[in-house]
Amino acid sequence: MKLGNWTLRLPRARWARIGLGVGLIIGGVLGFLPVLGFWMIPVGVLVLSQDIASVRRFRRKVELWWARRRRARREI
């Protein structure tokens, strides 16, 4: 998976990617704790979007919304 200039190597097994994504989201919910952070929620969604179609659609909608928002702010 590529995030900007970063490349993340994900497990090849589908069940491992789903477990990793769910674990990241659960850890992100506990972001108020010192080691964990809220950054884990969007990363978990990205990992889950590799295997789950509904999460992929949600991610794509958010990407389009974000792009339109950025474009609208540049035009102001």
C-alpha positions, -999 to 999 in steps of 0.1 A, spaced: 0 0 0 14 34 -9 6 65 12 22 95 -5 59 89 -3 56 60 22 51 24 12 35 0 37 40 -37 34 8 -56 43 5 -93 51 -4 -115 22 -31 -134 41 -66 -118 39 -74 -127 75 -42 -110 87 -50 -78 69 -85 -77 83 -72 -84 118 -45 -57 114 -71 -32 102 -96 -40 130 -67 -38 155 -57 -4 143 -92 10 145 -97 -4 180 -63 11 190 -73 44 175 -105 45 196 -82 43 226 -62 73 212 -63 92 245 -38 67 259 -1 77 257 12 51 232 -19 49 209 -32 77 187 -62 87 168 -41 85 136 -47 47 138 -83 50 128 -78 62 92 -49 38 87 -71 9 99 -98 20 74 -71 20 46 -60 -15 55 -96 -28 57 -104 -12 23 -80 -36 6 -104 -65 13 -139 -52 22 -159 -36 -6 -181 -15 16 -151 1 34 -135 6 0 -166 26 -12 -166 46 20 -129 54 16 -135 65 -20 -164 88 -10 -142 104 16 -114 108 -9 -137 125 -34 -152 148 -7 -118 158 5 -106 166 -30 -137 187 -37 -132 205 -4 -96 213 -12 -104 225 -47 -132 248 -33 -108 263 -7 -82 270 -34 -107 289 -55 -116 313 -26 
